[in-house]
Amino acid sequence: MHRVLESLAKILKWLYSLRLSLSGCTLSDESLAKILTGCPILENLTLCHCSELRVLDLRKSLRLRTLQIRRNMSVPGPTQIVAPHIHSLRLLNSQLSCTFVDVASLTEAKLGICYVSILSLAEIRGVSFPMLKVKSLTLDTDICQYVIPGIERLLQNSPDLETLTALSRDFNSLPGKYLDQYLKSQGFNLNTCWRSTSLNNRGVDLTSEHVASFMELMLKHTKKLDKMLVLLDEGFLQFEIEDVVVPTFPHNKNVNVVLCATKLMVSEQW
């Protein structure tokens, strides 16, 4: 009887909780849907390495505002997200594709994609990107030619963006030569795919000119930006941060641009 009362107390606490965190669960889509049905006032949902989830349908979670998902290659987690009511999304350590079916109310997003160049591959292959209403966006990325097409599309599809943060560290990204080999096998012209020749190929030391070109790219594709923060990992810099010439454009000459070198962690905590 005591155990029954304990279980009942936990269930009641769960039902009226504003936050729910599930880690290492093997719940199916249907099982999670039933749990969420019993959490009518849920505002914050965290899913960490929930391997059996495929379609995360949050249409009935009317008060949900924050969604955080951590997954990796061995624990893929949801590959489709239907979350029309969330305002903030964190998708971290993602190595597989994920389709945003409906994130119409999204205003803040952090996409930590381990192989950033996958975004570019999706763009080159003609995979559609959703239009986003985000006002704040964080990019955790390499600075090289292989990430440019994907980042361009992401920024173009975020017309309301006001704050942009870029973190550049020494990633072990998907090697460019494998991307090149794949695209060649599919009949693509590499000169057309990698238009931004001012940025370095993977494996070439990063220079101040590369950083300036990368910042120019981001400013070029943002129209309402108020602030841009670029953090470079000081452990891998081969130049002085003062050597970077920050570009300007007439449409965003008043943007507050902050560029600095700092010690970035290999992976970010929740």
PyMOL commands that set and color helices and strands:
alter all, ss='L'
color gray80, all
select helices_A, chain A and resi 2-15+29-37+117-124+145-156+176-185+190-193+208-220+234-236+241-243+250-252
alter helices_A, ss='H'
color red, helices_A
select strands_A, chain A and resi 19-23+44-48+55-57+66-70+80-82+88-94+99-102+108-113+136-140+163-168+227-233+256-262
alter strands_A, ss='S'
color yellow, strands_A
deselect
rebuild
show_as cartoon
